[in-house]
Amino acid sequence: MLNVRHLEIFRAVVQTGSVSAAGRMLYISQPAVTKTLRLLEGELGLTLFQRVKGRLVCTPEADALMPEVERLFGSVESVRQAALEIRQGVRGRITVASVSALSMSVVAQAVNAFHQLHPQVQFDVRALPTRHVVEYVGTSQVDMGIIDVPTPVATLEVEEICKSEVVCVLHRDHPLARYARLTPEHLADWPIITFADDTFTGFRLREAFRERGVPYDTALVSNSTGTLCAMVQALNAVALVDHFILMTSAFPHLVMRRFSPRIDMQPRFLFSPMRPRSAIVAQFADAIRTAARTAVRRLSRPGKQA
């Protein structure tokens, strides 16, 4: 097998025109250069240089070989540059498994912002139910998982993205839209659509209504924030959901209002300890945190939501 270092020394001699100059370029001794050229000629079975009137001159065989050598070192330089870009987070591939509401909103906005700065980065985003997100991360099929409910998994690393809360989503012309904050008492006479009781959020909502002594009758339940928002106008209902979906332009006629008592939601990352995080994945995680926290700040300014 050819020694790439031998080819590098051959290339340096051709470029500089002398053994001594090649040695200085590569920080090796002149005898080491001469020895390497002999070894390379033996490996190739070719005479690469001849002395003509005391000058080292390339043979026709060396001239014919040089284009291939340059292509080789062009590829080596490409590898070196790619490694540098990967190390600096300029290029790479990021795979994400996320619950659908966050993939449509927070993840989509983070991808958009990240792509502006890192156009060579490729993304693979899977919108999945929570249990499948956990499965994909647990089996190291993705770089990160993103969920919106507590899911204790002892074998995974869990990191908070932001602190958020359940909100009321309703049509902008709904009578209750004039309030900045809605309570169970406000919602008593209106259809409510939200998550099922067997979810963490659905259970806490039922408890909030029970503690206020207000009946809690849901007109429709779904595991999808997008589905619930799509049903708001059809049922003249109020959806009790996370607010991230309104980061998109999918529901321009809907607004959000805060719900009291506050019911916290804490979107979080899942990482597998068996899958090392690259620099580019760490940077993208920061972009997701930025997008999510921007959405939370929007929630704190109810006058901007109508």
N, C-alpha and C positions, 0 to 999 in steps of 0.2 A: 504494500500500500504506500502511495506517495506521501511524503512528509510535507505538510503544508508550510512548516517553518522553512524547509529547504526551498520551496517555491517562493516564499517571501524574500529570502536572501537573493535568489536569482533575479527576482523582479527589481530589487533595490540596485543590484549591479547594473542592470540594463538602464534603469532610470538615471543613475548617477554617472555612468560611464567608466567607473573604476572600482576596484576592490576596496581600496582605502576609503573612498567616499561612502561606499555602501556600509562599511564597518562603522564609520562615524554616524551615519543615519540611524543604524540599528543598535548602536552602543555595544558592538562586539569587536573583537580584534580582527586584524587583517588576515592572520593565519586561519582563524575560525571561518572566515568567509571563503577563503581558498579551499579549505578542506570540505566545506559544505557543497561547493560547486562540483568538486570531484565526485562526492557521494551522489549528487543529483544526476550527474551525467551517467554514473553507473546504473542508477535506478531506471533512467529513461533509455539507456543505450544510445545516447546521442552526444555529439560534441556541441557544446553550447557557445564556447568562446574560443577565439584564436588571437594570438598576439601578432600584430602587423606593425612593423617598425616601432616596437616598444609599446604600442597601444592595444588595449583589450577591445576586440571587435566581436560583435555578435555574429554567429554563423547564420546562414539562411534557415537552418533548423530552429534556432532560437527565435528568429523573427516570426517564423510560422507558428511557434508555440505561444508567443506572447499574447495574442488576442484571447486564447483560452484562459491563460493565467489571469488576465485582467477581468475576464468574466467571473472567474472564481473569487477574486478578491472583491469584486463588486457585490457578489452574494454575501461574502463574509461581512462586508461593511453594512449590508442591509440587515443582517442578523444582529450586528452590534447596535445599529440604530434602532431596530425594533425592540431590543432588550432595554435600551435607554428609555424609549417611549413608554414601554410597559411599566418600567420602574417609576417613571414620573407620572403615570396615570394618563398618558395621552392616547394609548390604544389598548385594546383588550376585548374581552367578552364577558358580559354580566348576565347571569341567569337568575330570575326572580320568580318565586311563587307567592301570589298575593290573593287575599280575598277580593272578590270582584269590585266592591264599592271603593276600596283603596286603590286597586289597579286602574280604575277609570278616572280617579281623581288625583290623589297625592302622587302615585307612581307615574302617571301620565305627565303631570306637570314637572316632576323631577327629571324624567327622561328628556322632556323638551328643553329644559334649562341646561342639562348636562351635555346634550348633543350639540348645543351651540358652542360649547367650549372644547368638546372632545368628539369631533365628527367621525373619527375612526373607530370609536368604541361601538361594538355591536351589542344589542340587547335581545334577550329572550324572556318575555314576561308571560307567565301562565296565570290566568285568573281561575281560582279553584275554591271549593268549599274549605272551611277551616281545617277539617280533619285531613284533607288531602295536602294542604300546605304543610301541616306538621309531618306528614308521611314523606313528602318530597325532601324536606330539610333533613329529616332523620335518616334518610337513605342517601344523603349527599348528592341528590340529583340536581340541586340548585345551590347558588351561592348564598342566598338569603330567602327567608320567608317573612311575610308581613301579614299580621292578623290584627283583629280589632277587639278581641275578647280575651279574658284570662284563660290561658291553657297551660296548666302546670305540666311540664314535660322535663323530668329530672335529667334526661340525657342531652338536652339542648341548652344552648346559651340564649338567654332572653334579655333584650335591651329595650327600654322604653323609647318610643319615638317622640311622643308629646302627651300632654294631658288635654283631654277634650271632654265633651259632655253630650248627652242626648238633647236634641232640639225638636221643636215643632216645625214641620214643613207644611205649608199650606199655599193655596192660590193667592196671588197678590191682591185679588178683589174680595177675598173672604172677609166677613165681618170681624173676625178676630185678628186680622192682620194689623189693625190699628194699635194693638198692644205690643210693647217691647218684650214682655215676659208673660207666659201663660201658665196657669196652674190646673190641677185636676178639676177645680170648680169651673173654670172657664170652658173646659172640654166636655163637661158632663152631658151636654145636649147635642154633641156633634159626633159623627162617626169617627172612630179611631182606627187607624191601621198601623201595624207595627210588627215587631218580631214575636215569634211564638213564645209561650210560657216556658218551654223547655230550654230556652236560651237564657244566658246570664242577664242580658238587658231586659228581655221580656219579663222575667221573674221580678226584677227590681222595679219595673214600672207598675206591675200589679200590686206590689207591696206599697208603693208610693200612693196609689189611689186608695188602697185599703186603709192606710193610716189617716188619710183625710176624710174617710167615710164617703167616698164618691164611687158609684158603681163603675166597674171597669169592663166594658163590653166591647170587644174588638170586632169591627166589621170585616176585617181581612187581616191575615197574617202571612208573612213571607220571610224567607231567609235572605232576601235580596233587597238592599236599599234602593237600587234602581227600579225594581218592580214596584215597591211601595210608592216611590215618588211618581211613577207613571200612573198609579191608580188614584192619586190625590184628586185630580179634577173630575175624573169619571164618577167617583163616589162622593164628591163634595166633602171630602174627609180631611182630617189632620193626621199627618204621618209623624210618629215619634221615632226618630231615626238618628243616625250620626249625620253631621252636617257636611262631610267631605264631598258628597256627591254634587253639591251645589257649586263646587269649584269648577265643574264642567259647564258647558253651554247647552247641555241636554234638556234642561228644564227652565227655560227663560221666564216662564210665567209663575214660577214658584218662589216663595221667600221663606226665610227661616226666622223663627222667634225662639228665644230662650225658654226653657222649661224649668219650673220650680215645683217641687224641690229638685235640686241639682242631682243628676245621675251621671257619675263619671264614666268616661270611656278612655281607655289607654291603649291606643295602637302601639304595637311592639314588633321588634325584629325577632326572628328566630335564626340562629346560626348553629351549624353542626360543628362541634369541637374536632371532628374528624376531617373537616375540609378547611384548609388554611385560607385566610382572607387575603386577597391580593390588595395592593395599594389602590387599584381602580375601584374595587368593591367598597373599600372603606370610604373613598371619596364620594361614591354614589350614595352610600348610607347617609352621609352628611347632607347631600342634596335633598334626600327624602325628608330628613328632619327639618330642613329649611322650608320646604314646601308645606309640610304639615303645620309648622308653627306659624307660618304666614296665614294659613287658613284659620287657625285658632285666634289670631289677632283680629281677623275679620269678624269672627263671631262676637268679639268683645265690643264691636262698634255697630250696634243694631240699626242705627240710622243709615248705614251703608248697604243694608240688605234688601231694601224695598226696590 
